[in-house]
Amino acid sequence: MTQSESEMLAVALAEARLGLAEGGIPIGAALFGPAGELLGRGRNRRVQDGDPSTHAETAAFRAAGRLRGYGRTTMVTTLSPCWYCSGLVRQFGIGRVVVGEARTFHGGHDWLAANGVAVSVLDDAECAALMRDFIAARPELWYEDIGE
């Protein structure tokens, strides 16, 4: 049975909340297989690990392990993916991306769509509120994360 986009987003949102509780940036992601099975989940851990490459999407991708192909997988993320994470989607041919929200950050999802990736932007109010509140509370950390 295939999970709905909102059910898949709930997994990523739980990861984002964990990241915030750990003192990090509240962005979560999950990679799902063709039948909706969870392959890997993760959260932005740049702060917790002191590793600038540990974005939510890369953490979920790593947690999924090696697959023969990624074309039928779905990357679900609470926030529009940055260029780094958009590049990961393209590099490995992930076929579909579900974005929780793109209000607070408009990343590379348009570029992904223009290059053949199926993209859904859910405009989820909870994802947007989580990021909006975080940016208001920790603007210096947010701007560090997005390279500004």
C-alpha positions as CSV (number, residue, x, y, z in Angstrom):
1,M,0.0,0.0,0.0
2,T,1.4,3.4,-1.0
3,Q,1.6,6.1,1.6
4,S,0.0,9.5,0.9
5,E,2.3,12.5,0.5
6,S,1.0,13.8,3.9
7,E,1.9,10.5,5.6
8,M,5.3,10.6,4.1
9,L,5.7,14.3,5.1
10,A,4.9,13.3,8.7
11,V,8.0,11.2,8.8
12,A,10.2,14.1,7.6
13,L,8.4,16.5,10.0
14,A,9.2,14.2,13.0
15,E,12.9,14.4,12.0
16,A,12.7,18.2,11.8
17,R,11.3,18.4,15.3
18,L,14.0,16.1,16.6
19,G,16.7,18.3,15.0
20,L,15.2,21.4,16.7
21,A,15.1,19.6,20.1
22,E,18.8,18.7,19.7
23,G,19.6,22.4,19.1
24,G,19.9,22.1,15.4
25,I,18.1,23.4,12.3
26,P,14.6,22.0,12.0
27,I,14.7,20.4,8.5
28,G,13.8,16.8,8.1
29,A,13.7,14.4,5.2
30,A,12.9,10.8,4.3
31,L,13.5,8.6,1.2
32,F,10.7,6.2,0.2
33,G,10.7,3.3,-2.2
34,P,8.2,2.8,-5.0
35,A,5.6,1.2,-2.8
36,G,5.9,3.9,-0.2
37,E,8.2,1.9,2.1
38,L,10.6,4.0,4.2
39,L,14.1,3.5,3.1
40,G,15.9,6.1,5.2
41,R,15.2,9.2,7.3
42,G,17.3,12.0,8.6
43,R,17.6,15.6,9.7
44,N,19.9,18.5,9.3
45,R,22.7,17.8,11.7
46,R,25.2,20.5,10.7
47,V,25.2,21.9,14.3
48,Q,25.0,18.7,16.2
49,D,27.8,17.0,14.2
50,G,29.8,20.1,13.3
51,D,29.6,18.8,9.7
52,P,28.4,21.3,7.1
53,S,27.5,18.5,4.7
54,T,24.9,16.8,6.9
55,H,21.7,18.2,5.4
56,A,18.4,16.4,6.0
57,E,18.3,15.0,2.5
58,T,21.9,13.7,2.6
59,A,21.2,12.1,6.0
60,A,18.1,10.4,4.7
61,F,19.9,9.3,1.5
62,R,22.8,7.9,3.5
63,A,20.5,6.1,5.9
64,A,18.8,4.4,2.9
65,G,22.1,2.7,1.9
66,R,23.0,1.6,-1.5
67,L,20.3,0.9,-4.1
68,R,20.7,-0.3,-7.6
69,G,18.7,2.6,-8.9
70,Y,16.8,5.6,-7.4
71,G,14.5,6.5,-10.3
72,R,11.4,5.2,-8.6
73,T,12.2,6.6,-5.1
74,T,10.6,9.7,-3.5
75,M,12.6,12.2,-1.4
76,V,10.3,14.0,1.0
77,T,11.7,17.1,2.7
78,T,10.1,19.7,5.0
79,L,11.8,22.6,3.1
80,S,12.6,23.2,-0.5
81,P,16.0,21.5,-1.1
82,C,19.1,23.8,-1.4
83,W,21.3,23.5,-4.4
84,Y,23.5,20.9,-2.7
85,C,20.6,18.6,-2.0
86,S,19.0,19.3,-5.4
87,G,22.3,18.2,-6.9
88,L,22.1,15.0,-4.9
89,V,18.6,14.3,-6.3
90,R,19.8,14.9,-9.9
91,Q,23.1,13.0,-9.4
92,F,21.4,9.8,-8.3
93,G,18.3,10.2,-10.4
94,I,15.7,10.3,-7.6
95,G,12.5,10.5,-9.5
96,R,10.2,12.4,-7.2
97,V,10.5,15.1,-4.6
98,V,7.8,16.1,-2.2
99,V,8.4,19.5,-0.5
100,G,6.7,20.5,2.7
101,E,7.1,24.2,2.1
102,A,8.9,26.8,0.0
103,R,7.7,30.0,1.7
104,T,10.7,30.5,3.9
105,F,13.3,29.2,1.4
106,H,12.8,28.8,-2.3
107,G,15.5,26.2,-3.1
108,G,16.1,24.2,-6.2
109,H,12.7,22.5,-6.7
110,D,11.9,24.5,-9.8
111,W,15.2,23.5,-11.4
112,L,14.5,19.9,-10.5
113,A,11.1,20.0,-12.1
114,A,12.5,21.7,-15.2
115,N,14.9,18.7,-15.4
116,G,12.4,15.9,-15.3
117,V,11.9,15.3,-11.6
118,A,8.3,15.1,-10.4
119,V,7.9,17.7,-7.8
120,S,5.0,18.4,-5.4
121,V,5.1,21.5,-3.1
122,L,2.5,20.9,-0.4
123,D,2.7,24.4,1.2
124,D,2.3,22.7,4.6
125,A,1.4,25.3,7.3
126,E,3.2,23.3,10.1
127,C,6.4,23.1,8.1
128,A,6.3,26.8,7.4
129,A,5.6,27.8,11.0
130,L,8.4,25.6,12.3
131,M,10.9,27.3,10.0
132,R,9.5,30.8,10.5
133,D,9.8,30.5,14.3
134,F,13.3,29.1,14.0
135,I,14.5,31.8,11.7
136,A,13.0,34.5,14.1
137,A,14.7,32.9,17.1
138,R,18.1,31.9,15.5
139,P,18.7,34.1,12.4
140,E,22.5,33.9,12.6
141,L,22.3,30.1,12.5
142,W,19.8,30.1,9.6
143,Y,21.9,32.5,7.5
144,E,25.0,30.4,8.2
145,D,23.1,27.3,7.0
146,I,22.0,29.0,3.7
147,G,25.4,30.5,3.1
148,E,24.5,34.2,3.6
